[in-house]
């Protein structure tokens, strides 16, 4: 490999936004998942449960758009949470859209999860620092506003 090619690869390793985001994502997700493990809950599942708690009924297409989530990933997560009794398909809803909602068991789980999440949130904020946490929020807000 030429010196220029090696220099380019080093620059990619050092500057790639996707690589940096994946590193941050793994670190922060691991922090939340570890905290939520005693509840047999992952942070991605908690996000879906929180969305369900904040709305009466969720349609998968809306979630995929809003969270930039692949439909097959959402479907797998919803099925696992249905099997645990945290979510239920809305009876009489459009069978193709398979809307769902939070169950009473899911509500109880969220009540137990909030203090655990708050501790993980403080730990994540400490890891990111004030500027990093604020930057993440601004970027997420910008992405969300572009997808609506």
C-alpha positions as CSV (number, residue, x, y, z in Angstrom):
1,X,0.0,0.0,0.0
2,X,1.2,3.5,-0.7
3,X,1.9,6.1,1.9
4,X,-1.1,8.1,0.7
5,X,-3.4,5.1,0.9
6,X,-2.2,4.3,4.5
7,X,-2.6,8.0,5.4
8,X,-6.2,7.9,4.0
9,X,-7.0,4.8,6.0
10,X,-5.6,6.3,9.2
11,X,-7.7,9.5,8.6
12,X,-10.8,7.3,8.1
13,X,-10.1,5.5,11.3
14,X,-9.7,8.7,13.2
15,X,-12.4,10.9,11.6
16,X,-15.3,8.6,10.4
17,X,-18.5,9.9,12.0
18,X,-20.2,6.5,11.6
19,X,-17.3,4.7,13.4
20,X,-17.3,7.3,16.2
21,X,-21.1,7.0,16.6
22,X,-20.9,3.2,16.7
23,X,-18.3,3.5,19.5
24,X,-20.4,5.9,21.5
25,X,-23.6,3.9,20.9
26,X,-22.0,0.7,22.1
27,X,-20.6,2.4,25.3
28,X,-23.8,4.2,26.2
29,X,-26.2,1.3,25.2
30,X,-24.0,-1.1,27.3
31,X,-24.3,1.2,30.3
32,X,-28.1,1.3,30.1
33,X,-28.5,-2.4,29.3
34,X,-26.3,-3.4,32.3
35,X,-28.3,-1.2,34.6
36,X,-31.7,-2.6,33.3
37,X,-30.5,-6.3,33.2
38,X,-32.0,-7.1,36.6
39,X,-35.4,-6.2,35.2
40,X,-34.7,-8.4,32.1
41,X,-35.1,-5.3,30.0
42,X,-32.9,-3.6,27.4
43,X,-32.8,0.1,26.7
44,X,-34.2,-0.4,23.2
45,X,-37.1,-2.3,24.6
46,X,-37.6,0.4,27.3
47,X,-37.7,3.1,24.5
48,X,-40.6,1.2,22.9
49,X,-42.4,0.7,26.2
50,X,-42.1,4.5,27.0
51,X,-43.5,5.3,23.5
52,X,-46.4,3.0,24.2
53,X,-47.0,4.5,27.6
54,X,-47.1,8.0,26.1
55,X,-49.6,7.1,23.5
56,X,-52.8,5.0,23.5
57,X,-51.9,2.9,20.5
58,X,-48.8,2.6,18.4
59,X,-48.6,1.7,14.7
60,X,-45.4,0.0,13.7
61,X,-45.0,2.3,10.6
62,X,-45.0,5.4,12.8
63,X,-42.4,3.9,15.1
64,X,-40.1,2.8,12.3
65,X,-40.2,6.3,10.8
66,X,-39.8,8.2,14.1
67,X,-37.0,6.0,15.5
68,X,-35.3,5.3,12.2
69,X,-35.8,1.6,12.9
70,X,-36.0,-1.3,10.5
71,X,-39.4,-3.0,10.4
72,X,-38.0,-6.4,11.0
73,X,-36.1,-5.2,14.0
74,X,-39.2,-3.6,15.4
75,X,-41.3,-6.7,14.7
76,X,-38.8,-8.9,16.6
77,X,-38.7,-6.6,19.6
78,X,-42.5,-6.3,19.7
79,X,-42.9,-10.0,19.5
80,X,-40.5,-10.6,22.4
81,X,-42.2,-8.0,24.5
82,X,-45.6,-9.5,23.7
83,X,-44.3,-12.9,24.8
84,X,-43.3,-11.3,28.1
85,X,-46.7,-9.7,28.5
86,X,-45.5,-6.1,28.2
87,X,-47.3,-5.3,25.0
88,X,-50.5,-6.5,23.3
89,X,-51.9,-6.2,19.8
90,X,-55.0,-3.9,19.7
91,X,-58.0,-6.1,19.0
92,X,-60.0,-5.2,16.0
93,X,-57.2,-3.0,14.6
94,X,-55.9,-3.2,11.1
95,X,-54.4,-6.7,10.9
96,X,-51.8,-5.5,8.4
97,X,-50.6,-2.6,10.6
98,X,-50.7,-4.7,13.8
99,X,-51.1,-1.7,16.2
100,X,-50.2,-2.4,19.8
101,X,-50.3,-0.9,23.2
102,X,-48.8,-1.2,26.7
103,X,-50.3,-3.8,29.0
104,X,-50.7,-3.4,32.8
105,X,-47.7,-5.7,33.3
106,X,-45.7,-3.4,31.0
107,X,-46.8,-0.3,33.0
108,X,-45.6,-2.0,36.2
109,X,-42.3,-2.8,34.6
110,X,-41.8,0.8,33.5
111,X,-42.6,2.0,37.0
112,X,-39.8,-0.3,38.3
113,X,-37.5,0.7,35.5
114,X,-37.7,4.5,35.9
115,X,-35.3,4.8,38.9
116,X,-32.9,2.4,37.3
117,X,-33.0,4.4,34.1
118,X,-32.5,7.7,36.0
119,X,-29.2,6.2,37.5
120,X,-28.1,5.1,34.1
121,X,-29.0,8.5,32.6
122,X,-26.8,10.2,35.3
123,X,-23.9,7.8,34.5
124,X,-24.3,8.4,30.7
125,X,-24.3,12.2,31.3
126,X,-21.2,11.9,33.4
127,X,-19.5,9.9,30.6
128,X,-20.5,12.3,27.9
129,X,-20.1,15.5,29.8
130,X,-22.4,18.5,29.7
131,X,-21.4,19.6,26.2
132,X,-21.5,16.0,24.8
133,X,-25.0,15.3,26.2
134,X,-26.3,18.7,25.0
135,X,-24.8,18.1,21.5
136,X,-26.5,14.6,21.3
137,X,-29.8,16.1,22.2
138,X,-29.5,18.9,19.6
139,X,-28.5,16.3,16.9
140,X,-31.4,14.0,17.8
141,X,-33.9,16.9,17.8
142,X,-32.6,17.9,14.3
143,X,-32.9,14.4,13.0
144,X,-36.4,14.0,14.5
145,X,-37.6,17.3,13.0
146,X,-36.4,16.2,9.5
147,X,-38.3,12.8,9.7
148,X,-41.6,14.3,10.6
